[in-house]
Structure formats: structure tokens, C-alpha cells
Amino acid sequence: MILSRSSIEVLNDLIENRLSIMSIGDQDDLREKIALKRALTELQQDTLQAGILSQFSDIPRRGRRRKIASSESF
């Protein structure tokens, strides 16, 4: 699933806010905190990968595909 950079940032903020106000009262709260931390690390990894692939974000997604000069040479 591909999320936009702004969506990832919003999700990061929401998870960080939830973790900052969360208090652990029982095992269910601890499980939720661990799941939120795991989700946060996954989102941060996706953000890093998006930085590597940012050069492809300029390609338009609607209409006909652009011809790329390097693919015409075969």
C-alpha cells in the first residue's frame, strides 16, 4: 500500500501523541503500546524508503504514460 508523505506524517503525529498520553494499567494497554511502537517504526521506515524513491514522484499518474528516453533505445 502506498501512502502519501503527508499521510505518513499525520499518522506519525497521531501515534506519537497517543504514546505520550498513554498510561499502562494492564496487559492490554501494554500490548497496545507495543503495537503502536511497532507501527511507528514501520511508518518511519516507509518514510525513509519514500525519500529514496522521491525521484519517481514527479511522474504523473493520470493519462498516458510518459515515454522515457532510455527505454526507446532498444
C-alpha positions as CSV (number, residue, x, y, z in Angstrom):
1,M,0.0,0.0,0.0
2,I,1.4,3.4,-1.0
3,L,0.6,6.4,1.3
4,S,1.5,10.0,0.5
5,R,4.2,11.6,2.5
6,S,1.7,13.9,4.2
7,S,-0.5,11.0,5.3
8,I,2.5,9.2,6.8
9,E,3.5,12.4,8.7
10,V,-0.1,12.7,10.1
11,L,-0.1,9.1,11.2
12,N,3.3,9.5,12.8
13,D,2.0,12.5,14.8
14,L,-1.2,10.7,15.9
15,I,0.8,7.7,17.1
16,E,3.3,9.8,18.9
17,N,0.6,11.8,20.6
18,R,-1.2,8.6,21.7
19,L,2.0,7.2,23.1
20,S,2.8,10.3,25.0
21,I,-0.5,10.4,26.9
22,M,-0.8,6.6,27.3
23,S,-0.6,5.1,30.8
24,I,-0.1,1.4,31.3
25,G,-2.7,-0.1,33.6
26,D,-2.9,-3.7,32.4
27,Q,-1.6,-6.2,29.8
28,D,-4.0,-4.9,27.2
29,D,-2.5,-1.4,27.5
30,L,1.0,-2.8,27.2
31,R,0.1,-4.8,24.1
32,E,-1.4,-1.6,22.6
33,K,1.7,0.4,23.4
34,I,3.9,-2.3,21.8
35,A,1.7,-2.4,18.7
36,L,1.8,1.4,18.4
37,K,5.6,1.5,18.7
38,R,5.8,-1.2,16.0
39,A,3.5,0.7,13.7
40,L,5.5,3.9,14.3
41,T,8.8,2.2,13.3
42,E,7.2,0.8,10.2
43,L,5.9,4.2,9.2
44,Q,9.3,5.7,9.8
45,Q,10.9,3.1,7.6
46,D,8.4,3.8,4.9
47,T,9.3,7.4,5.1
48,L,13.0,6.6,4.6
49,Q,12.2,4.4,1.6
50,A,10.0,7.2,0.2
51,G,13.0,9.5,0.3
52,I,14.9,7.1,-1.8
53,L,12.1,6.8,-4.3
54,S,11.1,10.5,-4.3
55,Q,12.6,11.0,-7.8
56,F,9.8,9.0,-9.2
57,S,7.1,11.0,-7.5
58,D,7.2,13.6,-10.3
59,I,5.9,11.2,-12.9
60,P,2.2,11.9,-13.5
61,R,-0.3,9.2,-12.7
62,R,-3.1,10.2,-15.0
63,G,-3.4,9.9,-18.7
64,R,-0.9,8.2,-21.0
65,R,2.4,7.2,-19.6
66,R,5.4,9.3,-20.5
67,K,8.0,7.9,-22.8
68,I,11.3,7.7,-21.1
69,A,14.3,8.3,-23.4
70,S,16.3,5.3,-22.0
71,S,13.5,2.8,-22.8
72,E,13.4,3.9,-26.5
73,S,16.9,2.8,-27.3
74,F,16.3,-1.0,-27.7
